[in-house]
């Protein structure tokens, strides 16, 4: 039987990226894992994940959660390093 950690290991996402997707989509982490792994392999998916993290970050800043904001900034940095924006992406 596969564990959750096994499933994370089979994706192209980090645990923190999965958590950010789950936070944004208001779903459990297994659903976020599946959604995120699908999105990073589609043409418009990487910018969508980037926007999710950015929206989570903005919400965290708005509520004054400095620790979570700092964590999300690192998540965004890592995601952008692995999936740089392509031509025409905003």
VENZIWO-V687650 format. One line per field, one symbol per residue. psi: psi as a letter, one per 20 degrees, with the letter a starting at -180 (. if undefined). Layout:
psi->???
This chain:
psi->pprghggghirkqrghgghgggggilrrhgghgggghghijqgjgghggghggghgggggghjknhghggghhhggggghhhmqprpiq.
